[in-house]
Amino acid sequence: MRQHSPLADVAVSDAEDQELVRLIQGGNRDALERLITRHQRWIYNIVLRMVYFPHDAEDATQEILIKLLTKLSTFKGTSQFRTWLYRLVVNHLLNMKRGRLETAAMTFEAYGRGLDNTPDAELPDAKSVPADVQLLVQEARIGCTTGMLLCLDREQRLVYVLGHIFGVTDRVGADLLEISGEAFRQRLARARRDLHNFMQNKCGLVNQANPCRCAKKTQGFMKAGYLDPHNLLFARERVTRVRELAEQRSEKIDELDAAYAEIHRDHPFQDGPDFVAALQQLIDDPTFRSTLDLEPLR
């Protein structure tokens, strides 16, 4: 059965979330685990596109979920739980410390130079590498196009991830960022313009006149250390794609813009770790539990 997106224009699962919160505030451990399970993959996949490295995304997601635990007693049910939770996600992502690749030097100009300086080469012999060659090409494609997102400033990146990859509407995006719908549209348009201009000028996926090809860069990425064939970060044999779970935007998008977005919407919707298990020790700690202002969990 298709999982409903918590970022959809109509949050069909919000009543269920609010009932889980009510049970949690009464001390129900199972309800807490179910609430985390419902949202952890969505939070992780948003974070992953903001920080690039899965391990960094795991750390940031856990920090967000700890904030969820510590602040849950403040949720009074006067607004949608989706709004309350994903505002917490948005605020964390906008204010967290810089990631490993998130530097002042990470610009489209510098990124383009890096691609130009990576020599083209034929694919490696299948017997010489520990992973399927086509998986290596996928890793190069996903890693490179994910890296492009880091050339956007943090707010632009978040607006693009929410609005163009995960397909949130202006209404939902504005609500989460606590800005007007017009401001959300303007910020999304600027992010789309900057990223798409770069892709149009550099990326062979969207413009066949560009010489850059994922298969031709795979060997170069490996030699430069950007791609580790022993430890693939993104590519998997069988995956669920973002487009299969994220809603399409309700307003019409120019066909060319949609084609650019499809490159990122074709990325895997990663499972990520089970954060419930990782948080159980915290949940069981009496000192930590007292900060939740909840009944003892049972």
Secondary structure, DSSP 8 states (H G I E B T S, - for coil): -----TTSSS-TTHHHHHHHHHHHHTT-HHHHHHHHHHHHHHHHHHHHHHH--HHHHHHHHHHHHHHHHHHGGG--SSS-HHHHHHHHHHHHHHHS---TT--TT--HHHHHHHHHHS-------GGGSSS-HHHHHHHHHHHHHHHHHTTS-HHHHHHHIIIIIS---HHHHHHHHTS-HHHHHHHHHHHHHHHHHHHHHHBTTT-TTS-B-HHHHHHHHHHHTS--TTS-SS--SS--BHHHHS---SS---HHHHHHHHHHHTSB------HHHHHHHHHH-HHHHHHTT-----
